[in-house]
Amino acid sequence: MNWYPAAVPPQAGREVLVTGANAGLGFFTSARLARAGAHVTLSGRDPGRLAAAVAAIRERMPRAAVDTLVIDTSSLDSVRAGVDRLLDRAPLDAVVLNAGMVHTPSRRHESVDGNELVLATNVLGHFALLEGILPHLSRGARVVTLGSLSMRLSTFRVDDLQLARSYDAWRAYAQSKIAATSLAFELDRRLRRAATDAAEAVGAASATPRVHSLVVHPGYSISGRTPRVPGVNEPNRTDRFADALQAAWAQGKHRGAEPIVHAVTADDVEGGQYWGPVWLVKGRPALAASTRTSRDARIGARVWAAAEEAIGRPFEVPAVRA
Ligand SMILES: NC(=O)c1ccc[n+]([C@@H]2O[C@H](COP(=O)([O-])OP(=O)(O)OC[C@H]3O[C@@H](n4cnc5c(N)ncnc54)[C@H](OP(=O)(O)O)[C@@H]3O)[C@@H](O)[C@H]2O)c1
């Protein structure tokens, strides 16, 4: 599996969960982390597709430490069943919130819980997952959320997160990515505040958050520029040809996974950062600038409250120091 430009530091002993890991960026992130020695839990909504992804990894790395966990992020019951399973396992050192509907429906649909489907899948399921497992993350763990360049190309309707009044397929996608990024930075602020409160309570000067929440975007990463992996990535000739025409401004998903892997593994990473490809749409990982909206603390607090309401429970970040 020599698809990559840079080596990953040894990951033996680290526990990582990747959602939406049976395909695309999630698959290549999982494969790369497993190759570096991490124990990776590949999560997805379909057991057959998860089995195919694990088989593809094992074919190249028979001793890879990988297992699977079925979570459909669009369903709060499925997420909570997944949380119960995770709480019985070893604490996680990193969680990659990657699962997402990228090709969004032209008409508004609702999830089984009555939330707008793209928001439910890309944002609310991950919010509920984190609410359940945050206390079970190890000290220094990283929560890596998938943002997107699309955030720059859309406004944000924080007063209509469920797009009840103004749904269209593009807005649903872009808005879900803005909301996910806003929540990730809000989580970072709350983790820092919790660390400061815990430090003040014992008269200590320094306050390192117990967990780091940051955001990554993969530039523009497409299947037709991605190695063929049976059962995981099998674009037809037409897609390969069409995607080859975009070579100047697109990369494969194996390369798009690089900033995600960097966010999970590199020493120069901390909560509140935003990483992406150095040339915006492609290239090696580099620190990037997120949008003003996604960094706005007042907006973050409103999205947090709306997400709590949508998942039907409060999400407290307890005062704990690293
Ligand atoms: N590719 C890009 O250029 C790009 C750019 C910006 C951001 N991103 C973000 O990167 C992430 C991955 O994108 P990708 O390009 O790798 O997409 P992808 O190839 O379509 O893969 C998406 C993954 O999410 C899973 N998923 C979808 N709905 C799910 C659900 N309800 N429950 C659990 N898993 C679900 C899919 O599983 P199934 O196979 O079961 O559908 C698949 O494993 C997304 O969050 C996307 O917004 C991608």
The ligand as a MOL file (V3000), in Angstrom:
LIG
                    3D

  0  0  0     0  0            999 V3000
M  V30 BEGIN CTAB
M  V30 COUNTS 48 52 0 0 0
M  V30 BEGIN ATOM
M  V30 1 N -14.5150 14.0160 -1.1440 0
M  V30 2 C -14.3820 15.3210 -0.9730 0
M  V30 3 O -13.8270 16.0430 -1.8230 0
M  V30 4 C -14.8650 15.9620 0.2900 0
M  V30 5 C -14.7350 17.3510 0.4200 0
M  V30 6 C -15.1320 17.9660 1.6000 0
M  V30 7 C -15.6340 17.2140 2.6380 0
M  V30 8 N -15.7710 15.8650 2.4860 0 CHG=1
M  V30 9 C -16.3420 15.1230 3.6200 0
M  V30 10 O -15.6220 13.9200 3.8320 0
M  V30 11 C -16.4970 12.9090 4.3270 0
M  V30 12 C -16.3540 11.6590 3.4780 0
M  V30 13 O -16.5880 11.9830 2.1210 0
M  V30 14 P -16.2170 10.9750 0.9380 0
M  V30 15 O -15.8890 11.7970 -0.2380 0
M  V30 16 O -15.2850 9.9430 1.4020 0 CHG=-1
M  V30 17 O -17.6750 10.3430 0.6840 0
M  V30 18 P -18.1070 8.8630 0.2950 0
M  V30 19 O -17.0550 8.1980 -0.5190 0
M  V30 20 O -19.4750 8.9940 -0.2660 0
M  V30 21 O -18.1530 8.1090 1.6930 0
M  V30 22 C -19.0990 8.4930 2.6490 0
M  V30 23 C -19.1080 7.5100 3.7850 0
M  V30 24 O -20.1220 7.9180 4.7210 0
M  V30 25 C -20.9900 6.8150 4.9150 0
M  V30 26 N -22.3540 7.1740 5.2620 0
M  V30 27 C -23.2780 7.8540 4.5300 0
M  V30 28 N -24.4470 7.9080 5.1990 0
M  V30 29 C -24.2540 7.2400 6.3750 0
M  V30 30 C -25.0900 6.9270 7.4810 0
M  V30 31 N -26.3810 7.3050 7.5190 0
M  V30 32 N -24.5600 6.2370 8.5100 0
M  V30 33 C -23.2670 5.8390 8.4920 0
M  V30 34 N -22.4380 6.0730 7.4580 0
M  V30 35 C -22.9390 6.7750 6.4110 0
M  V30 36 C -20.9590 6.0510 3.6070 0
M  V30 37 O -21.4680 4.7420 3.8140 0
M  V30 38 P -22.3700 3.9880 2.6880 0
M  V30 39 O -21.3720 3.3320 1.7830 0
M  V30 40 O -23.1750 3.0350 3.4990 0
M  V30 41 O -23.1910 5.0360 2.0010 0
M  V30 42 C -19.4740 6.0940 3.3200 0
M  V30 43 O -18.7850 5.1380 4.0870 0
M  V30 44 C -17.8920 13.5090 4.3280 0
M  V30 45 O -18.1920 13.9840 5.6270 0
M  V30 46 C -17.7790 14.6840 3.3580 0
M  V30 47 O -18.6730 15.7260 3.6600 0
M  V30 48 C -15.4170 15.2230 1.3330 0
M  V30 END ATOM
M  V30 BEGIN BOND
M  V30 1 1 1 2
M  V30 2 2 2 3
M  V30 3 1 2 4
M  V30 4 1 4 5
M  V30 5 2 4 48
M  V30 6 2 5 6
M  V30 7 1 6 7
M  V30 8 2 7 8
M  V30 9 1 8 9
M  V30 10 1 8 48
M  V30 11 1 9 10
M  V30 12 1 9 46
M  V30 13 1 10 11
M  V30 14 1 11 12
M  V30 15 1 11 44
M  V30 16 1 12 13
M  V30 17 1 13 14
M  V30 18 2 14 15
M  V30 19 1 14 16
M  V30 20 1 14 17
M  V30 21 1 17 18
M  V30 22 2 18 19
M  V30 23 1 18 20
M  V30 24 1 18 21
M  V30 25 1 21 22
M  V30 26 1 22 23
M  V30 27 1 23 24
M  V30 28 1 23 42
M  V30 29 1 24 25
M  V30 30 1 25 26
M  V30 31 1 25 36
M  V30 32 1 26 27
M  V30 33 1 26 35
M  V30 34 2 27 28
M  V30 35 1 28 29
M  V30 36 1 29 30
M  V30 37 2 29 35
M  V30 38 1 30 31
M  V30 39 2 30 32
M  V30 40 1 32 33
M  V30 41 2 33 34
M  V30 42 1 34 35
M  V30 43 1 36 37
M  V30 44 1 36 42
M  V30 45 1 37 38
M  V30 46 2 38 39
M  V30 47 1 38 40
M  V30 48 1 38 41
M  V30 49 1 42 43
M  V30 50 1 44 45
M  V30 51 1 44 46
M  V30 52 1 46 47
M  V30 END BOND
M  V30 END CTAB
M  END
